[in-house]
Amino acid sequence: MSQDTHTNTRPGRTSGLGACAIRTDEPAVSLCTRCDAPTGWTARRVLGQGVAICSSCHRELGGARLVPWEDSTEDSVVASFLKTLFAALRSPRIFSIAYTRAASPLPAVAFGAVCMGLFPTLSVIYLLATGDSLDIALVELFDTAGVSTTPTTRRLSALIAPSARVPFVYACHACTLWLATRVLGARMRIRDAARLLGYPYAAYVFVLVPPVFGIPLGFTIGSILFFNGLIGALLMDTDLTPGRSLGAVMLFALGAAILQMV
């Protein structure tokens, strides 16, 4: 079967192909190029340039490894988290191809949320323990707001803030990515955008790297790895071309920067 058989059908668009052969509660959006099975969005594995196979064929072709974070046979949550973190950082562009993920977005979202909350909190702990720069910045911030606080209150607020803002920031990022992909031609749901973001958020670990000679080295490395991981996820889970995937990521980065300033 040629590639043209199903590249005209994008995720989320009514296709008339009936129900997904794997997840019968979802409509099919394409045909598997290997077995011709009608395949829904969550059971679809895109191998780049719109060539898609179903999750069953993906497993048969060697894509059966579950993301460690989603593998119930792992010894502990900590071990599965660290294995997933290492895998996502070691090969961010191919992580989405090398591992099979659950249809539900919840595991990926949970992993991303943990990264967004844990590593910035550890960074705050380090700054509070090694110097007065953060304390001085907090005093200036609260004084500007006209709020009278104690040192303990300021430190607690600094520790709580990273985790407290995770749900809002994650939701904003998911909506921004969803909008960016729609502009570039992909049709996905916001929940799918949230899932795509989850594992690339492993790059948050680099907030632990302090600036070197005033250069935000950790932020720079983390940003590169995050965007590489997100491009890989878009290439795997959508039928966007590499150029359009890069464009979607650039639009996402622009939208995220605007939200950060607001």
C-alpha positions, 0 to 999 in steps of 0.5 A: 500500500502506498503512503498516499492511502492515508496521509490525507487523514489527520488526527481528530478529523472525521474520516469515515473509516469506522471504529479503531480496530484496537480501541473500538471506542474511538473513530479511526483516523487512518489505515495501518500501512502494514496490516490495513487495520483502521487505526484511531489516534491513540493506537496510531504510531507515525513513523515520520512523513505521514507513514503510520502503523497501528500499535500492534504492528509497532510492537511486532516490529520491535517497539514493544518496550514500555516507557519505564514510568508506565511499566508496572513490572518496575521495582519502584516508582523512583527507579522507573522515574530515574530510568525514564528521565535518563532515557528521555535526556539521552536520546530526546529525538528518538525517545517517542519512537523507542518506547510505547506509551499508554493511550491515556495521557495521565502517566505522561502528564504525571511525569511532566508535572513531577519534573516541573515541580521537583527540580525547581524546588530542589534548585530553590533548596540549593539557593537557600542553603548556599547563599543570601541571593534568593533571600534578598530577592524575596525581600525585594519582591515582598517589599514591592508588593507591600507585604510584610513577611518573616524570613520563614514565611518567605522561604516557605513561599519560595519552596511552595511556589514551583509546585503550586504553579505546575497545574496552571503552567502545564495547562497553558503549555498544553493549550499553546502546543495544541494551538501551534499544531493546529496552525501547522495542520495537525488535528489533535486534542488538548489532552494529546498535546498535554501527553506530548509535553510530558516526557520532554519536561525531563529537561527541567532537571537542568535547572539544577545547573547553576550559571557559569560566568553569568551564562545560564548554562542549565537553562540553555542545555535544558531548552535544547533538550526539551525542544528536541524531545518535543520535535521527536514527539510531534514527528512520532505522534502526528503526521507533521513533516520535520519542517512543520514540526519545527515550526510548531515548536517555534510557535509554541516557544513564542507563545510560552514566552509571551505567557511567561511575560504576562 
